Amino acid sequence: MKALRIIGAGGHGRVLADIAEAMGYRDIAFLDAAYPDFARSGAWDVIGTPADIDESEYALGVGNNQTRIGLLASLPCDLVTLIHPSASVSPHAEIGAGSVICAGAVVGAFAKLGQGCVVNTGASVDHDCVLADGVHISPGARLGGGVFIGARTWVGIGAVVREYKSIGADAMIGAGAAVTRDVADGTRMGGVPAKEF
Ligand SMILES: CC(C)(COP(=O)(O)OP(=O)(O)OC[C@H]1O[C@@H](n2cnc3c(N)ncnc32)[C@H](O)[C@@H]1OP(=O)(O)O)[C@@H](O)C(=O)NCCC(=O)NCCS
C-alpha cells in the first residue's frame, strides 16, 4: 500500500485515519492549511497543506459537504475510497471515488454512491439507494430501499427515510427525523414525521 495523505486534520479526518489504519495503511499523515500549528492530530502527524500533493494516495477528511465537494473538484489527485473492515458493503454496490464507509455501516445491493459521500458509523443505505456527490449519512441514520438523495445533502444522526422517497440537493434532515414524504432541494426538515422548520 502507498502512503495515505488525508486532507483535513480535524475530527472527521481522524476518523478516516482510523479507518485507513484498520484497512492496513501504515504511513498515514494529514495535510491541512487550516491547522498550521498542529504537529499531530490524534495519533498521526500533520505534515503540510493540500499544496503538498505528491505520489501518495489521498482521502478527504473534511466533514462539511460543501467544502469536501469543492476540494474534490479542485485537487489535482485521485482519491481513494475508504471502507472500514467492519462495514458490510454489497459487492453489487457502487461507491464513488473519495467516499468513506465507516465502522459498522451497511450498504446494500445495487446502491450507487457518488463521489465524496460519507456513510458514517452504523448508518445503513439499503438496496437500490442512489446518493449523489457529497452526501453525508450521519451515524445511525437509516435509508430504506430505493431512496434518492441529492448532492451535498446532510442526513442527521439517527434519522430514518422511508423506502423510495426522494430528498433534493443541499437539504438538511435533522437528527432523529422520520422522513415520510419527498423533500425539495434546500429544505430543512425535522421531527417525526418530518416537517419543514
Ligand atoms: C436540524 C439542526 C441542523 C438544527 O440546528 P440549529 O439550527 O442549531 O437548531 P437549534 O439547536 O438552534 O434548535 C432550534 C429549534 O429546533 C429544534 N430542533 C433542533 N434540532 C432538531 C431536530 N433534529 N429535530 C426536531 N427539532 C429540532 C430545537 O429544539 C429548537 O426548538 P425551540 O426553538 O423550540 O427550542 C440540528 O439540530 C441537527 O439535527 N443537526 C444534525 C446533527 C448531526 O446529525 N450531526 C452528525 C455529526 S456526524
The ligand as an SDF file (V2000), in Angstrom:
LIG
                    3D

 48 50  0  0  0  0  0  0  0  0999 V2000
  -31.5290   20.4090   12.4920 C   0  0  0  0  0  0  0  0  0  0  0  0
  -30.3250   21.1140   13.0830 C   0  0  0  0  0  0  0  0  0  0  0  0
  -29.3000   21.3910   11.9820 C   0  0  0  0  0  0  0  0  0  0  0  0
  -30.8000   22.4400   13.6670 C   0  0  0  0  0  0  0  0  0  0  0  0
  -29.7010   23.0720   14.2460 O   0  0  0  0  0  0  0  0  0  0  0  0
  -29.8570   24.5730   14.7730 P   0  0  0  0  0  0  0  0  0  0  0  0
  -30.2320   25.4630   13.6430 O   0  0  0  0  0  0  0  0  0  0  0  0
  -28.5900   24.8810   15.5010 O   0  0  0  0  0  0  0  0  0  0  0  0
  -31.1060   24.4900   15.6980 O   0  0  0  0  0  0  0  0  0  0  0  0
  -31.1910   24.7760   17.2670 P   0  0  0  0  0  0  0  0  0  0  0  0
  -30.3890   23.7580   18.0200 O   0  0  0  0  0  0  0  0  0  0  0  0
  -30.8990   26.2340   17.4960 O   0  0  0  0  0  0  0  0  0  0  0  0
  -32.7250   24.4800   17.5420 O   0  0  0  0  0  0  0  0  0  0  0  0
  -33.7490   25.3190   17.0040 C   0  0  0  0  0  0  0  0  0  0  0  0
  -35.0760   24.6940   17.3410 C   0  0  0  0  0  0  0  0  0  0  0  0
  -35.2490   23.4980   16.5530 O   0  0  0  0  0  0  0  0  0  0  0  0
  -35.3850   22.3470   17.4030 C   0  0  0  0  0  0  0  0  0  0  0  0
  -34.5990   21.2680   16.8000 N   0  0  0  0  0  0  0  0  0  0  0  0
  -33.2670   21.2540   16.6080 C   0  0  0  0  0  0  0  0  0  0  0  0
  -32.8940   20.1190   16.0350 N   0  0  0  0  0  0  0  0  0  0  0  0
  -33.9890   19.3740   15.8970 C   0  0  0  0  0  0  0  0  0  0  0  0
  -34.2210   18.0910   15.4080 C   0  0  0  0  0  0  0  0  0  0  0  0
  -33.2220   17.3410   14.9130 N   0  0  0  0  0  0  0  0  0  0  0  0
  -35.4850   17.6400   15.3820 N   0  0  0  0  0  0  0  0  0  0  0  0
  -36.5000   18.3820   15.8720 C   0  0  0  0  0  0  0  0  0  0  0  0
  -36.3280   19.6270   16.3690 N   0  0  0  0  0  0  0  0  0  0  0  0
  -35.0990   20.1070   16.3780 C   0  0  0  0  0  0  0  0  0  0  0  0
  -34.8030   22.7720   18.7590 C   0  0  0  0  0  0  0  0  0  0  0  0
  -35.3600   22.0270   19.7940 O   0  0  0  0  0  0  0  0  0  0  0  0
  -35.1830   24.2290   18.7960 C   0  0  0  0  0  0  0  0  0  0  0  0
  -36.5400   24.3450   19.1510 O   0  0  0  0  0  0  0  0  0  0  0  0
  -37.0370   25.5330   20.1250 P   0  0  0  0  0  0  0  0  0  0  0  0
  -36.7580   26.8180   19.3720 O   0  0  0  0  0  0  0  0  0  0  0  0
  -38.4850   25.2520   20.3040 O   0  0  0  0  0  0  0  0  0  0  0  0
  -36.2410   25.4070   21.3630 O   0  0  0  0  0  0  0  0  0  0  0  0
  -29.6260   20.2700   14.1850 C   0  0  0  0  0  0  0  0  0  0  0  0
  -30.3270   20.2750   15.3990 O   0  0  0  0  0  0  0  0  0  0  0  0
  -29.4270   18.8460   13.8090 C   0  0  0  0  0  0  0  0  0  0  0  0
  -30.2850   17.9720   13.9120 O   0  0  0  0  0  0  0  0  0  0  0  0
  -28.1820   18.5880   13.3530 N   0  0  0  0  0  0  0  0  0  0  0  0
  -27.7500   17.2790   12.9540 C   0  0  0  0  0  0  0  0  0  0  0  0
  -26.6010   16.8550   13.8400 C   0  0  0  0  0  0  0  0  0  0  0  0
  -25.9480   15.6330   13.2800 C   0  0  0  0  0  0  0  0  0  0  0  0
  -26.5740   14.7630   12.7240 O   0  0  0  0  0  0  0  0  0  0  0  0
  -24.6380   15.5820   13.4140 N   0  0  0  0  0  0  0  0  0  0  0  0
  -23.8890   14.4950   12.8130 C   0  0  0  0  0  0  0  0  0  0  0  0
  -22.4410   14.6500   13.1330 C   0  0  0  0  0  0  0  0  0  0  0  0
  -21.5200   13.3500   12.4050 S   0  0  0  0  0  0  0  0  0  0  0  0
  1  2  1  0
  2  3  1  0
  2  4  1  0
  2 36  1  0
  4  5  1  0
  5  6  1  0
  6  7  2  0
  6  8  1  0
  6  9  1  0
  9 10  1  0
 10 11  2  0
 10 12  1  0
 10 13  1  0
 13 14  1  0
 14 15  1  0
 15 16  1  0
 15 30  1  0
 16 17  1  0
 17 18  1  0
 17 28  1  0
 18 19  1  0
 18 27  1  0
 19 20  2  0
 20 21  1  0
 21 22  1  0
 21 27  2  0
 22 23  1  0
 22 24  2  0
 24 25  1  0
 25 26  2  0
 26 27  1  0
 28 29  1  0
 28 30  1  0
 30 31  1  0
 31 32  1  0
 32 33  2  0
 32 34  1  0
 32 35  1  0
 36 37  1  0
 36 38  1  0
 38 39  2  0
 38 40  1  0
 40 41  1  0
 41 42  1  0
 42 43  1  0
 43 44  2  0
 43 45  1  0
 45 46  1  0
 46 47  1  0
 47 48  1  0
M  END
$$$$
